[in-house]
């Protein structure tokens, strides 16, 4: 290598070594408010639907705080802080982080059941339909689905199962009643609260444990006024999603009695869920937990006002879900749904046609970035 080549090589090496630092510096000094960059109002998610850019910007801001401590194999640090806060909000003694809701539900039901492996649950539940028979295959649980095509099963249905079980020639006790509410497969419909309370009393009288798949429980509270802790008091364990509306990239919380929850990290690791570090997941819901109920109440009020105004317009028809929560069905007249969706995007609104060429509108915190008059204008202008 001659002198000129060597000098050019050194200049190039120097430039390349500086590039990452310059890029990072430019990224960190971008003056955009956290949580909002490149994220319009959306009606397709339970939460803010943060873009990769917004999520990484948020993490960048959160890591500048001196009190953010990383975890070690999903233990301690900000993960423990999140667990403690969630347990308190749910009125439970303890909580444990889980990488997915599927694992949270599975380990809760598995542990509660013990040797009594019969489990009563909804026919339309996530556990019964969307886990590839994981509970049956991995934990030898016998799932007994009730309430075909309904959000709610009744005390009478459960009593019939208990009666049939007691009369069997081989003793096999029901160990757990699992309830999902709101129910995703029923478009966010709630499990009837009176039946829920009666089932909780029946379970206690028969030494049966209760589990709540409350992935969207905090959304339910925004519509019923019943606090998450009040719901959770009817159950031994409760699962909460961290990504659906607390905006984490992934994760779940399982809360319940300390003697059951404290050793749960062993089972979590046995099932391959003891991730080395999850602070990138835990720190984000910690950020959004503070004041969530107040913010979501405002979003619910905006959503109610918006659907009334849209329903009064000749081009829109709104259908409410009976005993529903944050999902509303909308039909648009005089325009192809796909075209209308594309027009909405140009007006800073994200909504996607459903399988029946209508729209499912999901109310979430992103509405707070706008106003009802502005959103109505956006919908009406997108008809053109």
PyMOL commands that set and color helices and strands:
alter all, ss='L'
color gray80, all
select helices_A, chain A and resi 3-28+52-62+77-89+101-113+126-129+134-139+155-166+184-186+193-205+217-224+228-232+258-261+264-270+279-289+292-311+337-346+365-369+372-381
alter helices_A, ss='H'
color red, helices_A
select strands_A, chain A and resi 41-42+94-98+118-122+142-146+174-180+209-213+237-241+252-256+316-320+327-332+349-350+359-362
alter strands_A, ss='S'
color yellow, strands_A
deselect
rebuild
show_as cartoon
